[in-house]
Amino acid sequence: GPCRMQGTILEQLDKEITANQAKIVKVNVDEEGELAGTFGVQSIPTLLFYKDGKVVNKAVGVRDAAAVKKALGI
């Protein structure tokens, strides 16, 4: 459901965004439970936005392309 919807949005954005603007990475929390715990992921989808190696923003729930671009500063 929601994760598939978010995945589709992120895949489309990955085609639009250049590598110097942002890098989009998806993690399957079922396969990477320890990683999800490290970052406090309790609900999915959860989007973490990094800058200079640090989390600068977090969004829980499906976000449309415009909201993701805004969070990325694009």
The first five atom37 places (N, CA, C, CB, O) and aatype in JSON, in Angstrom:
{
  "aatype": [7, 14, 4, 1, 12, 5, 7, 16, 9, 10, 6, 5, 10, 3, 11, 6, 9, 16, 0, 2, 5, 0, 11, 9, 19, 11, 19, 2, 19, 3, 6, 6, 7, 6, 10, 0, 7, 16, 13, 7, 19, 5, 15, 9, 14, 16, 10, 10, 13, 18, 11, 3, 7, 11, 19, 19, 2, 11, 0, 19, 7, 19, 1, 3, 0, 0, 0, 19, 11, 11, 0, 10, 7, 9],
  "atom_mask": [
    [1, 1, 1, 0, 1],
    [1, 1, 1, 1, 1],
    [1, 1, 1, 1, 1],
    [1, 1, 1, 1, 1],
    [1, 1, 1, 1, 1],
    [1, 1, 1, 1, 1],
    [1, 1, 1, 0, 1],
    [1, 1, 1, 1, 1],
    [1, 1, 1, 1, 1],
    [1, 1, 1, 1, 1],
    [1, 1, 1, 1, 1],
    [1, 1, 1, 1, 1],
    [1, 1, 1, 1, 1],
    [1, 1, 1, 1, 1],
    [1, 1, 1, 1, 1],
    [1, 1, 1, 1, 1],
    [1, 1, 1, 1, 1],
    [1, 1, 1, 1, 1],
    [1, 1, 1, 1, 1],
    [1, 1, 1, 1, 1],
    [1, 1, 1, 1, 1],
    [1, 1, 1, 1, 1],
    [1, 1, 1, 1, 1],
    [1, 1, 1, 1, 1],
    [1, 1, 1, 1, 1],
    [1, 1, 1, 1, 1],
    [1, 1, 1, 1, 1],
    [1, 1, 1, 1, 1],
    [1, 1, 1, 1, 1],
    [1, 1, 1, 1, 1],
    [1, 1, 1, 1, 1],
    [1, 1, 1, 1, 1],
    [1, 1, 1, 0, 1],
    [1, 1, 1, 1, 1],
    [1, 1, 1, 1, 1],
    [1, 1, 1, 1, 1],
    [1, 1, 1, 0, 1],
    [1, 1, 1, 1, 1],
    [1, 1, 1, 1, 1],
    [1, 1, 1, 0, 1],
    [1, 1, 1, 1, 1],
    [1, 1, 1, 1, 1],
    [1, 1, 1, 1, 1],
    [1, 1, 1, 1, 1],
    [1, 1, 1, 1, 1],
    [1, 1, 1, 1, 1],
    [1, 1, 1, 1, 1],
    [1, 1, 1, 1, 1],
    [1, 1, 1, 1, 1],
    [1, 1, 1, 1, 1],
    [1, 1, 1, 1, 1],
    [1, 1, 1, 1, 1],
    [1, 1, 1, 0, 1],
    [1, 1, 1, 1, 1],
    [1, 1, 1, 1, 1],
    [1, 1, 1, 1, 1],
    [1, 1, 1, 1, 1],
    [1, 1, 1, 1, 1],
    [1, 1, 1, 1, 1],
    [1, 1, 1, 1, 1],
    [1, 1, 1, 0, 1],
    [1, 1, 1, 1, 1],
    [1, 1, 1, 1, 1],
    [1, 1, 1, 1, 1],
    [1, 1, 1, 1, 1],
    [1, 1, 1, 1, 1],
    [1, 1, 1, 1, 1],
    [1, 1, 1, 1, 1],
    [1, 1, 1, 1, 1],
    [1, 1, 1, 1, 1],
    [1, 1, 1, 1, 1],
    [1, 1, 1, 1, 1],
    [1, 1, 1, 0, 1],
    [1, 1, 1, 1, 1]
  ],
  "atom_positions": [
    [[0.79, -1.19, 0.0], [0.0, 0.0, 0.0], [0.84, 1.27, 0.0], [0.0, 0.0, 0.0], [1.41, 1.64, -1.03]],
    [[0.92, 1.93, 1.14], [1.59, 3.21, 1.21], [3.07, 3.16, 0.8], [1.48, 3.75, 2.6], [3.57, 4.07, 0.14]],
    [[3.75, 2.1, 1.18], [5.17, 2.0, 0.81], [5.36, 1.86, -0.7], [5.83, 0.81, 1.53], [6.3, 2.42, -1.27]],
    [[4.49, 1.13, -1.33], [4.57, 0.99, -2.79], [4.27, 2.32, -3.47], [3.58, -0.09, -3.29], [4.91, 2.68, -4.45]],
    [[3.29, 3.05, -2.94], [2.97, 4.37, -3.49], [4.18, 5.3, -3.35], [1.73, 4.98, -2.78], [4.55, 5.99, -4.3]],
    [[4.78, 5.32, -2.16], [5.94, 6.18, -1.94], [7.1, 5.73, -2.81], [6.35, 6.18, -0.46], [7.84, 6.57, -3.33]],
    [[7.27, 4.44, -2.96], [8.34, 3.92, -3.8], [8.21, 4.4, -5.24], [0.0, 0.0, 0.0], [9.21, 4.78, -5.85]],
    [[7.01, 4.38, -5.77], [6.77, 4.85, -7.13], [7.13, 6.33, -7.27], [5.31, 4.62, -7.54], [7.75, 6.74, -8.25]],
    [[6.74, 7.12, -6.28], [7.05, 8.56, -6.3], [8.57, 8.76, -6.25], [6.37, 9.29, -5.11], [9.1, 9.58, -7.0]],
    [[9.25, 8.03, -5.38], [10.7, 8.18, -5.25], [11.43, 7.72, -6.51], [11.19, 7.4, -4.04], [12.43, 8.33, -6.9]],
    [[10.95, 6.67, -7.13], [11.57, 6.19, -8.37], [11.44, 7.25, -9.47], [10.93, 4.87, -8.84], [12.39, 7.46, -10.22]],
    [[10.3, 7.9, -9.56], [10.11, 8.96, -10.55], [11.04, 10.14, -10.25], [8.64, 9.43, -10.58], [11.67, 10.69, -11.15]],
    [[11.11, 10.53, -8.98], [11.99, 11.64, -8.61], [13.46, 11.31, -8.88], [11.81, 11.98, -7.13], [14.24, 12.19, -9.26]],
    [[13.82, 10.07, -8.68], [15.2, 9.65, -8.92], [15.59, 9.86, -10.38], [15.39, 8.18, -8.53], [16.76, 10.1, -10.69]],
    [[14.62, 9.76, -11.28], [14.87, 9.98, -12.7], [14.99, 11.48, -13.0], [13.74, 9.36, -13.55], [15.69, 11.87, -13.94]],
    [[14.31, 12.32, -12.21], [14.28, 13.77, -12.44], [15.44, 14.5, -11.77], [12.98, 14.34, -11.95], [15.94, 15.5, -12.29]],
    [[15.86, 14.01, -10.62], [16.86, 14.71, -9.82], [18.26, 14.28, -10.23], [16.63, 14.44, -8.32], [18.53, 13.09, -10.41]],
    [[19.13, 15.26, -10.38], [20.51, 14.94, -10.74], [21.28, 14.52, -9.49], [21.2, 16.15, -11.42], [20.88, 14.82, -8.37]],
    [[22.39, 13.83, -9.71], [23.19, 13.3, -8.6], [23.75, 14.41, -7.72], [24.33, 12.46, -9.14], [23.96, 14.2, -6.52]],
    [[23.99, 15.59, -8.28], [24.52, 16.67, -7.44], [23.41, 17.38, -6.65], [25.26, 17.67, -8.31], [23.72, 18.17, -5.77]],
    [[22.14, 17.11, -6.95], [21.03, 17.69, -6.19], [20.69, 16.83, -4.98], [19.8, 17.85, -7.07], [20.52, 17.35, -3.88]],
    [[20.6, 15.53, -5.18], [20.22, 14.62, -4.1], [20.43, 13.18, -4.54], [18.74, 14.84, -3.67], [20.52, 12.89, -5.74]],
    [[20.51, 12.3, -3.58], [20.59, 10.87, -3.85], [19.43, 10.22, -3.11], [21.99, 10.25, -3.4], [19.24, 10.44, -1.91]],
    [[18.66, 9.44, -3.82], [17.5, 8.75, -3.22], [17.87, 7.29, -3.0], [16.23, 8.88, -4.13], [18.32, 6.6, -3.9]],
    [[17.66, 6.85, -1.76], [17.99, 5.48, -1.39], [16.79, 4.89, -0.65], [19.28, 5.42, -0.5], [16.24, 5.52, 0.25]],
    [[16.4, 3.69, -1.03], [15.29, 3.01, -0.35], [15.85, 1.86, 0.49], [14.23, 2.49, -1.37], [16.79, 1.17, 0.08]],
    [[15.27, 1.67, 1.67], [15.67, 0.59, 2.55], [14.42, -0.21, 2.93], [16.39, 1.13, 3.83], [13.41, 0.37, 3.32]],
    [[14.5, -1.51, 2.8], [13.41, -2.4, 3.2], [13.57, -2.71, 4.68], [13.4, -3.72, 2.34], [14.48, -3.44, 5.07]],
    [[12.68, -2.16, 5.52], [12.82, -2.34, 6.97], [12.58, -3.78, 7.41], [11.86, -1.43, 7.69], [13.02, -4.18, 8.49]],
    [[11.89, -4.57, 6.59], [11.73, -5.98, 6.93], [13.06, -6.71, 6.84], [10.69, -6.65, 6.0], [13.32, -7.65, 7.59]],
    [[13.9, -6.28, 5.93], [15.22, -6.89, 5.74], [16.3, -6.21, 6.58], [15.61, -6.85, 4.27], [17.33, -6.81, 6.87]],
    [[16.07, -4.96, 6.95], [17.06, -4.16, 7.68], [16.48, -3.62, 8.98], [17.57, -3.0, 6.8], [16.51, -2.42, 9.23]],
    [[15.95, -4.51, 9.8], [15.31, -4.12, 11.05], [16.23, -3.38, 12.0], [0.0, 0.0, 0.0], [15.81, -2.43, 12.67]],
    [[17.48, -3.81, 12.07], [18.44, -3.15, 12.97], [18.67, -1.7, 12.54], [19.77, -3.92, 13.0], [18.74, -0.8, 13.37]],
    [[18.8, -1.5, 11.25], [18.99, -0.15, 10.72], [17.77, 0.72, 11.01], [19.27, -0.2, 9.2], [17.91, 1.88, 11.4]],
    [[16.59, 0.17, 10.82], [15.36, 0.9, 11.11], [15.32, 1.3, 12.58], [14.13, 0.06, 10.75], [14.93, 2.42, 12.92]],
    [[15.72, 0.4, 13.45], [15.76, 0.7, 14.88], [16.76, 1.79, 15.21], [0.0, 0.0, 0.0], [16.49, 2.64, 16.06]],
    [[17.9, 1.77, 14.55], [18.92, 2.79, 14.78], [18.38, 4.18, 14.5], [20.15, 2.52, 13.9], [18.73, 5.13, 15.2]],
    [[17.54, 4.31, 13.49], [17.01, 5.61, 13.1], [15.61, 5.88, 13.63], [17.0, 5.72, 11.61], [14.98, 6.86, 13.24]],
    [[15.12, 5.02, 14.52], [13.84, 5.25, 15.18], [12.64, 5.15, 14.26], [0.0, 0.0, 0.0], [11.62, 5.8, 14.49]],
    [[12.74, 4.33, 13.22], [11.61, 4.16, 12.3], [10.57, 3.28, 12.98], [12.07, 3.54, 10.95], [10.82, 2.11, 13.26]],
    [[9.4, 3.86, 13.23], [8.32, 3.12, 13.87], [7.13, 2.92, 12.94], [7.87, 3.84, 15.13], [6.33, 2.01, 13.14]],
    [[7.02, 3.77, 11.93], [5.94, 3.68, 10.95], [6.55, 3.77, 9.57], [4.87, 4.8, 11.16], [7.58, 4.42, 9.36]],
    [[5.9, 3.11, 8.63], [6.4, 3.19, 7.25], [5.27, 3.63, 6.34], [6.97, 1.82, 6.79], [4.11, 3.28, 6.57]],
    [[5.59, 4.39, 5.31], [6.93, 4.83, 4.95], [7.43, 5.99, 5.83], [6.95, 5.25, 3.49], [6.65, 6.83, 6.27]],
    [[8.72, 5.99, 6.07], [9.39, 7.09, 6.75], [10.49, 7.58, 5.82], [9.97, 6.65, 8.14], [11.27, 6.79, 5.29]],
    [[10.54, 8.89, 5.63], [11.57, 9.5, 4.8], [12.53, 10.26, 5.71], [10.96, 10.45, 3.73], [12.1, 11.06, 6.53]],
    [[13.81, 10.01, 5.54], [14.85, 10.73, 6.28], [15.63, 11.56, 5.27], [15.8, 9.76, 7.07], [16.06, 11.05, 4.24]],
    [[15.8, 12.82, 5.58], [16.52, 13.73, 4.69], [17.84, 14.09, 5.36], [15.68, 15.02, 4.37], [17.87, 14.58, 6.49]],
    [[18.92, 13.85, 4.65], [20.26, 14.08, 5.18], [20.93, 15.26, 4.49], [21.12, 12.83, 5.02], [20.66, 15.56, 3.32]],
    [[21.79, 15.92, 5.23], [22.67, 16.93, 4.66], [23.98, 16.82, 5.42], [22.05, 18.38, 4.74], [24.0, 16.85, 6.66]],
    [[25.06, 16.71, 4.69], [26.39, 16.59, 5.3], [26.44, 15.44, 6.31], [26.78, 17.89, 5.99], [27.08, 15.56, 7.36]],
    [[25.76, 14.34, 5.99], [25.81, 13.14, 6.81], [24.93, 13.15, 8.04], [0.0, 0.0, 0.0], [25.0, 12.23, 8.86]],
    [[24.09, 14.18, 8.2], [23.22, 14.26, 9.37], [21.77, 14.38, 8.94], [23.62, 15.45, 10.26], [21.46, 15.01, 7.93]],
    [[20.86, 13.76, 9.71], [19.43, 13.86, 9.43], [19.0, 15.3, 9.72], [18.6, 12.82, 10.28], [19.18, 15.79, 10.83]],
    [[18.42, 15.96, 8.72], [17.96, 17.34, 8.88], [16.44, 17.45, 8.83], [18.58, 18.23, 7.81], [15.88, 18.5, 9.17]],
    [[15.78, 16.38, 8.41], [14.32, 16.39, 8.32], [13.83, 14.95, 8.29], [13.83, 17.19, 7.06], [14.53, 14.05, 7.82]],
    [[12.63, 14.74, 8.79], [12.03, 13.4, 8.81], [10.55, 13.56, 8.5], [12.25, 12.68, 10.19], [9.9, 14.45, 9.03]],
    [[10.02, 12.69, 7.66], [8.6, 12.71, 7.31], [8.06, 11.29, 7.41], [8.38, 13.3, 5.88], [8.68, 10.34, 6.92]],
    [[6.92, 11.14, 8.04], [6.27, 9.84, 8.18], [4.98, 9.87, 7.37], [5.98, 9.5, 9.69], [4.2, 10.81, 7.46]],
    [[4.78, 8.83, 6.58], [3.61, 8.75, 5.72], [3.97, 9.13, 4.29], [0.0, 0.0, 0.0], [5.05, 9.66, 4.03]],
    [[3.06, 8.86, 3.38], [3.29, 9.13, 1.96], [3.39, 10.63, 1.72], [2.17, 8.52, 1.1], [2.56, 11.4, 2.2]],
    [[4.41, 11.03, 0.99], [4.6, 12.42, 0.6], [4.63, 12.48, -0.92], [5.91, 13.02, 1.2], [5.28, 11.65, -1.57]],
    [[3.93, 13.46, -1.48], [3.93, 13.59, -2.94], [5.27, 14.17, -3.4], [2.75, 14.47, -3.42], [6.09, 14.62, -2.59]],
    [[5.46, 14.17, -4.71], [6.73, 14.61, -5.3], [7.05, 16.04, -4.91], [6.68, 14.49, -6.82], [8.2, 16.35, -4.6]],
    [[6.06, 16.91, -4.91], [6.29, 18.32, -4.57], [6.79, 18.46, -3.13], [5.0, 19.13, -4.77], [7.69, 19.25, -2.87]],
    [[6.21, 17.71, -2.22], [6.63, 17.78, -0.81], [8.05, 17.25, -0.63], [5.65, 16.97, 0.07], [8.82, 17.81, 0.15]],
    [[8.4, 16.2, -1.35], [9.75, 15.65, -1.26], [10.75, 16.66, -1.83], [9.85, 14.29, -2.0], [11.81, 16.89, -1.24]],
    [[10.43, 17.25, -2.98], [11.32, 18.25, -3.56], [11.5, 19.43, -2.63], [10.78, 18.72, -4.91], [12.61, 19.95, -2.49]],
    [[10.43, 19.87, -1.99], [10.51, 20.99, -1.06], [11.42, 20.64, 0.12], [9.1, 21.37, -0.55], [12.25, 21.45, 0.53]],
    [[11.27, 19.43, 0.65], [12.12, 19.0, 1.76], [13.58, 18.91, 1.35], [11.65, 17.65, 2.29], [14.48, 19.1, 2.17]],
    [[13.82, 18.61, 0.07], [15.18, 18.54, -0.45], [15.74, 19.91, -0.83], [15.22, 17.62, -1.66], [16.93, 20.06, -1.1]],
    [[14.86, 20.9, -0.84], [15.29, 22.24, -1.24], [15.46, 22.39, -2.74], [0.0, 0.0, 0.0], [16.27, 23.19, -3.21]],
    [[14.69, 21.61, -3.48], [14.78, 21.64, -4.95], [13.57, 22.35, -5.51], [14.88, 20.2, -5.55], [13.44, 22.5, -6.73]]
  ]
}
